[in-house]
Amino acid sequence: MSKKIFILILLIIFIPIGLRYSEPAEAALPKGNRVKDPYAILRNSLPINQKELREIQHTLEDTSDLVRGNRWPAINQAASRSLFLVNTRKNEILESIAGEEKKKGETIISELKKDLTVLNEASSNKNKTSFIEIRRKALKEIGEIEGLMLPEKFPHTIPHEFDALPRLLGRANVDIKTTKGTLYAVIDGFNAPLTAGAFIDLANKGFYDGLPMNRAEEFFVLQTGDPKGAAIGYVDPETKEERHVPLEIRATNRKDTLYNETFEEVGLYTETPVLPFATLGTLGWAHSEEALDDGSSQFFFFLYEAELNPAGRNLIDGSNAAFGYVVEGEEILNNLGVKDQIISIKVTGGLDKLRAHA
C-alpha cells in the first residue's frame, strides 16, 4: 500500500482527541493557519498591537514561500521594505515600550537595523543560505522587542468559576526528556492560562516523570499523562478528587476566550484559533468524549502531516485546547511510540508566572 493511500485511509478513520474516544470529525473544518513555524505562531499570538513592528515581522515571515520559489525580485522588495520601516518608524515602535525597557528596545532596534542591511545584501546577491540565517536572527530580535511591549497586567479575564484552578499568567519554557531525546517547548499562558497552568503545575510537581506514551497514532497524535493506577488524571491530594480543566480556546479577533464551548457549537466554522494545531509538536490538552471539561492531566503532541492538513486545516482546531509548541527537537516525535516514556519534564523558565489559584 502506498503512503498516499495509507494517509487517505487515516484521514477517513481518524477522530478528534479524547482521553478515551471522541465524536466523528465533522466535514466543515475550521479555516487553518498556513504558518507552520512555531516561533512565528508564538510571535503572532502575543497580546500586543504595535502595527509598525507587526508589519516588519509579517513582511519577513512572508518571504518563506518566496525563498522556496527563488522569487528574488519580490524578496528584494520585502527586504527593502523591512529596512525602510525600521528606519522611518523607530520612534513609533519605541513609544510602545514603557519605562526603562525603552533603552533595551533602542539597543535591539540598532542591531535589527544592521541585520536588515545585511539581509538586503544577501537578497541582492541571491544568497539563500545567508538570507535564511539573517532573517531568523532578525525575527528573533523582533520577538525580543515585542516581549518588551507586553502589558504589566494580565490582558484576559478568567471566569471566577475557575478561581480554584492554577493558572500561568505569561509564558514558560520546559525541557521534555524522553527515551529518544529531549524536546524544548514554550508554554503559552497568555492564550491558555488554565490549561498551561495545569500543565506547568503538574510538571513542577514531577507528575509526568516516568509516565509512558499511552497513545501513538502515526501522522496524528502522541499522547501521555495517564498516571499509574486506576485514575486517568491528576487526583488532588487535599480534596481526593480528580482535578478537571475546562476546554479553553481563544479565537482570532474575539475579545473573550471560549470556555467549555467548541468552535462548532458557537458557529465559528471558518475561524482560526490564536494557538492553532498547525505544526509538528503542537501541545494539546486531552478530554473525554463525554465532556469538554474533564481534561485533567493527559496531553498530546500533534504530529503534523502536510497531507492530512491541506492548506493549514486540521481535525482538532476548535475542539481541543493547544497550549504550547515544541520549538526544538520536534524531529524526535516521529521516533516515539507506546514503548517509550517521558523521563522528566523540567520547567526552565517562567515558573514565577504560575499562580496556584486566582
C-alpha positions as CSV (number, residue, x, y, z in Angstrom):
1,M,0.0,0.0,0.0
2,S,1.4,3.4,-1.0
3,K,1.9,6.1,1.6
4,K,-0.6,8.4,-0.1
5,I,-3.4,5.7,0.0
6,F,-2.5,4.9,3.6
7,I,-2.8,8.6,4.6
8,L,-6.2,8.9,2.9
9,I,-7.4,5.9,4.9
10,L,-6.2,7.6,8.1
11,L,-7.9,10.8,7.1
12,I,-11.2,8.9,6.9
13,I,-11.0,7.0,10.1
14,F,-9.2,9.3,12.5
15,I,-11.2,11.1,15.1
16,P,-10.6,14.1,17.4
17,I,-8.5,13.7,20.5
18,G,-10.1,12.3,23.7
19,L,-8.9,10.5,26.8
20,R,-10.8,7.5,25.6
21,Y,-12.8,8.1,22.4
22,S,-14.3,11.1,20.6
23,E,-17.1,12.0,18.2
24,P,-16.5,11.6,14.4
25,A,-14.9,14.5,12.7
26,E,-17.3,17.0,11.1
27,A,-17.0,17.8,7.4
28,A,-16.9,21.5,8.0
29,L,-13.3,22.1,9.1
30,P,-12.1,25.3,10.7
31,K,-10.1,27.5,8.4
32,G,-6.5,26.9,9.3
33,N,-3.3,28.9,9.6
34,R,-0.7,28.4,6.9
35,V,2.1,29.4,9.2
36,K,3.9,26.3,10.4
37,D,6.9,27.8,12.1
38,P,6.2,27.6,15.9
39,Y,8.3,30.7,16.6
40,A,6.1,32.7,14.1
41,I,2.9,31.4,15.7
42,L,4.2,32.3,19.2
43,R,5.2,35.8,18.0
44,N,1.8,36.4,16.4
45,S,-0.1,35.2,19.5
46,L,1.5,37.7,21.8
47,P,-1.1,40.2,23.3
48,I,0.4,43.3,21.7
49,N,-0.8,45.6,18.9
50,Q,2.1,47.6,17.5
51,K,1.3,47.8,13.8
52,E,4.7,49.1,12.6
53,L,6.6,46.3,14.2
54,R,4.0,43.7,13.2
55,E,4.3,44.9,9.6
56,I,8.0,44.3,9.6
57,Q,7.6,40.9,11.2
58,H,4.9,39.8,8.7
59,T,6.9,41.1,5.8
60,L,9.9,39.0,6.8
61,E,7.8,35.9,7.6
62,D,6.0,36.1,4.3
63,T,9.3,35.7,2.5
64,S,9.4,32.0,3.4
65,D,7.4,30.9,0.3
66,L,9.2,33.5,-1.8
67,V,12.6,31.9,-0.9
68,R,11.3,28.4,-1.6
69,G,10.3,29.6,-5.1
70,N,13.5,31.6,-5.7
71,R,11.4,34.8,-6.3
72,W,14.3,37.2,-5.8
73,P,12.7,40.4,-7.1
74,A,9.9,40.0,-4.5
75,I,12.4,39.0,-1.8
76,N,14.4,42.2,-2.6
77,Q,11.3,44.3,-2.3
78,A,10.4,42.7,1.1
79,A,13.9,43.1,2.5
80,S,14.0,46.8,1.4
81,R,10.5,47.4,2.8
82,S,11.6,46.0,6.2
83,L,14.7,48.1,6.4
84,F,12.7,51.2,5.4
85,L,10.1,50.6,8.1
86,V,12.8,50.2,10.8
87,N,14.5,53.4,9.7
88,T,11.3,55.5,9.4
89,R,9.1,54.0,12.2
90,K,11.7,53.6,15.0
91,N,10.1,56.3,17.2
92,E,6.6,54.9,16.9
93,I,7.9,51.4,17.8
94,L,9.8,52.8,20.9
95,E,6.7,54.7,22.0
96,S,5.0,51.4,22.6
97,I,7.8,50.3,25.1
98,A,7.3,51.6,28.7
99,G,9.9,52.9,31.2
100,E,13.4,51.6,31.4
101,E,12.7,48.9,28.9
102,K,12.8,51.5,26.2
103,K,16.6,51.6,26.4
104,K,16.7,47.8,25.8
105,G,14.4,48.4,22.8
106,E,16.8,51.0,21.3
107,T,19.7,48.6,21.6
108,I,17.8,45.8,19.9
109,I,16.5,48.1,17.1
110,S,20.0,49.2,16.4
111,E,21.1,45.6,16.0
112,L,18.0,44.9,13.9
113,K,18.9,47.7,11.5
114,K,22.4,46.2,11.0
115,D,20.9,42.8,10.3
116,L,18.3,44.1,7.9
117,T,21.1,45.9,6.0
118,V,23.0,42.6,5.7
119,L,19.7,40.9,4.7
120,N,19.3,43.3,1.8
121,E,22.8,42.5,0.6
122,A,22.1,38.8,0.9
123,S,18.9,39.2,-1.2
124,S,20.7,41.3,-3.8
125,N,23.3,38.5,-4.1
126,K,20.6,35.8,-4.2
127,N,22.4,34.1,-1.3
128,K,19.6,31.9,0.0
129,T,21.6,30.3,2.9
130,S,22.7,33.7,4.2
131,F,19.3,35.2,3.8
132,I,17.5,32.5,5.8
133,E,20.1,32.7,8.6
134,I,20.0,36.5,8.9
135,R,16.2,36.6,8.6
136,R,16.0,34.1,11.5
137,K,18.2,36.4,13.6
138,A,16.1,39.5,12.7
139,L,12.9,37.8,13.6
140,K,14.3,36.7,16.9
141,E,15.2,40.4,17.6
142,I,11.7,41.4,16.6
143,G,10.4,38.9,19.1
144,E,12.6,40.3,21.8
145,I,11.3,43.8,21.1
146,E,7.7,42.6,21.2
147,G,8.5,41.0,24.6
148,L,9.3,44.4,25.9
149,M,5.8,45.6,24.9
150,L,3.8,43.1,26.9
151,P,1.3,44.6,29.3
152,E,2.1,44.6,33.0
153,K,-1.4,43.3,33.9
154,F,-2.6,40.0,32.5
155,P,-4.7,41.0,29.5
156,H,-7.5,38.5,29.6
157,T,-10.3,37.8,32.1
158,I,-10.6,34.3,33.6
159,P,-14.2,33.4,34.8
160,H,-14.5,33.3,38.6
161,E,-15.9,29.8,38.5
162,F,-12.4,28.6,37.8
163,D,-10.8,30.5,40.7
164,A,-9.6,27.3,42.4
165,L,-7.5,26.2,39.4
166,P,-3.8,27.1,38.8
167,R,-3.0,29.5,36.0
168,L,0.0,30.6,34.1
169,L,-0.1,34.3,33.6
170,G,2.5,34.5,30.8
171,R,4.9,32.1,29.2
172,A,7.1,29.3,30.5
173,N,9.8,27.1,29.0
174,V,10.2,23.4,29.6
175,D,12.6,20.6,28.7
176,I,10.8,17.4,28.0
177,K,13.2,14.5,28.3
178,T,12.1,11.3,26.6
179,T,13.6,7.9,26.0
180,K,14.5,9.0,22.4
181,G,15.9,12.5,23.2
182,T,14.9,15.9,24.7
183,L,12.3,18.3,23.4
184,Y,12.3,22.0,24.2
185,A,8.9,23.7,24.3
186,V,7.3,27.1,25.0
187,I,4.1,27.0,27.1
188,D,1.7,29.9,26.4
189,G,-0.3,31.1,29.4
190,F,-1.4,34.3,27.6
191,N,-3.8,32.4,25.4
192,A,-4.5,29.3,27.5
193,P,-3.8,30.3,31.1
194,L,-5.7,27.5,32.9
195,T,-4.5,24.7,30.5
196,A,-0.9,26.0,30.6
197,G,-1.2,26.5,34.4
198,A,-2.4,22.9,34.9
199,F,0.5,21.5,32.8
200,I,3.2,23.6,34.4
201,D,1.8,22.9,37.9
202,L,2.0,19.1,37.2
203,A,5.4,19.3,35.5
204,N,6.8,21.2,38.5
205,K,5.4,18.5,40.8
206,G,7.2,15.8,38.8
207,F,3.8,14.3,37.9
208,Y,4.8,13.3,34.4
209,D,8.2,11.9,35.2
210,G,8.4,8.2,34.2
211,L,4.9,8.1,32.6
212,P,4.6,6.1,29.3
213,M,3.2,7.2,26.0
214,N,-0.3,5.7,26.3
215,R,-1.4,6.5,22.7
216,A,0.6,6.7,19.5
217,E,-1.2,7.2,16.1
218,E,1.1,7.8,13.1
219,F,0.7,11.1,11.4
220,F,-1.7,12.2,14.1
221,V,-1.0,12.2,17.9
222,L,1.3,11.0,20.6
223,Q,-0.4,11.1,24.0
224,T,0.9,10.8,27.6
225,G,-0.1,11.9,31.1
226,D,-2.2,8.9,32.2
227,P,-0.9,8.2,35.7
228,K,-0.2,4.7,37.0
229,G,-3.1,3.1,38.8
230,A,-6.9,3.3,38.3
231,A,-7.0,7.1,38.0
232,I,-6.9,8.6,34.5
233,G,-6.0,12.1,35.7
234,Y,-4.4,14.1,38.5
235,V,-6.1,13.5,41.9
236,D,-5.7,16.4,44.3
237,P,-4.1,15.1,47.5
238,E,-6.2,17.5,49.6
239,T,-9.6,17.0,48.1
240,K,-9.0,13.4,47.0
241,E,-10.8,14.3,43.8
242,E,-9.6,14.4,40.2
243,R,-8.8,18.0,39.1
244,H,-10.6,19.0,35.9
245,V,-9.6,21.8,33.5
246,P,-12.2,23.3,31.2
247,L,-11.8,23.4,27.4
248,E,-10.1,26.8,26.8
249,I,-9.7,28.2,23.3
250,R,-9.1,31.8,22.1
251,A,-10.4,32.7,18.7
252,T,-8.7,35.3,16.5
253,N,-10.5,38.7,16.6
254,R,-12.7,37.8,19.5
255,K,-12.3,39.6,22.8
256,D,-13.3,36.7,25.2
257,T,-11.8,33.3,25.5
258,L,-14.2,30.4,24.9
259,Y,-14.6,28.1,27.9
260,N,-16.3,24.7,27.5
261,E,-17.6,25.5,24.0
262,T,-16.2,24.3,20.8
263,F,-16.0,26.4,17.6
264,E,-18.7,24.3,16.1
265,E,-21.1,24.9,19.0
266,V,-20.8,28.7,18.6
267,G,-20.8,28.7,14.8
268,L,-17.2,29.6,14.2
269,Y,-16.8,27.1,11.3
270,T,-14.1,29.0,9.5
271,E,-12.3,30.6,12.4
272,T,-8.7,30.0,13.3
273,P,-7.6,29.7,17.0
274,V,-4.9,32.1,18.2
275,L,-2.9,28.9,19.0
276,P,-3.6,26.6,16.1
277,F,-2.7,23.0,15.6
278,A,-0.5,23.9,12.7
279,T,2.9,22.5,13.2
280,L,4.7,19.3,14.3
281,G,4.9,19.4,18.1
282,T,1.8,21.5,18.9
283,L,0.9,20.6,22.5
284,G,-2.8,19.9,23.1
285,W,-4.9,19.0,26.2
286,A,-7.0,15.9,26.0
287,H,-10.6,15.5,27.2
288,S,-13.1,12.6,27.0
289,E,-15.9,12.1,24.6
290,E,-18.4,12.6,27.3
291,A,-17.5,16.1,28.4
292,L,-15.4,19.2,27.4
293,D,-14.4,20.0,31.0
294,D,-13.0,16.7,32.2
295,G,-9.4,17.1,30.9
296,S,-7.1,16.5,33.9
297,S,-3.5,15.6,33.1
298,Q,-3.3,13.9,29.8
299,F,-1.8,15.9,26.9
300,F,-0.7,15.1,23.4
301,F,1.8,16.1,20.8
302,F,0.2,16.9,17.4
303,L,2.2,15.0,14.7
304,Y,1.7,17.4,11.8
305,E,1.5,15.7,8.5
306,A,1.0,18.0,5.5
307,E,-1.2,15.6,3.5
308,L,-3.6,15.3,6.5
309,N,-3.7,19.1,6.9
310,P,-4.3,20.7,3.5
311,A,-4.0,24.5,3.3
312,G,-3.4,24.6,7.1
313,R,-6.6,22.8,8.0
314,N,-6.9,20.0,10.6
315,L,-9.4,18.0,12.5
316,I,-9.0,19.4,16.0
317,D,-8.7,23.2,15.9
318,G,-11.6,24.5,17.9
319,S,-12.4,21.2,19.7
320,N,-9.2,20.8,21.8
321,A,-7.0,23.4,23.5
322,A,-3.5,24.0,22.3
323,F,-1.3,25.4,25.0
324,G,2.3,25.5,23.6
325,Y,4.8,24.4,20.9
326,V,7.9,22.3,20.7
327,V,10.4,24.7,19.3
328,E,13.5,22.4,19.2
329,G,13.9,18.7,18.9
330,E,10.5,18.1,17.2
331,E,12.0,15.6,14.8
332,I,12.3,13.2,17.8
333,L,8.5,12.9,18.0
334,N,8.3,10.8,14.9
335,N,10.6,8.2,16.6
336,L,8.5,7.9,19.7
337,G,5.8,5.2,20.3
338,V,3.9,3.4,23.1
339,K,7.1,1.6,24.2
340,D,8.7,5.0,25.1
341,Q,8.1,7.2,28.0
342,I,8.6,10.7,29.5
343,I,11.7,10.6,31.6
344,S,11.2,14.0,33.1
345,I,9.7,17.5,32.4
346,K,11.6,20.3,33.8
347,V,10.4,23.9,34.0
348,T,13.4,26.0,32.9
349,G,11.8,29.5,32.9
350,G,8.6,31.3,33.7
351,L,7.7,29.4,36.9
352,D,7.3,32.8,38.5
353,K,4.2,33.3,36.2
354,L,2.5,30.3,37.8
355,R,-0.3,31.0,40.4
356,A,-1.8,28.2,42.5
357,H,-5.3,29.9,42.1
358,A,-7.0,33.2,41.5
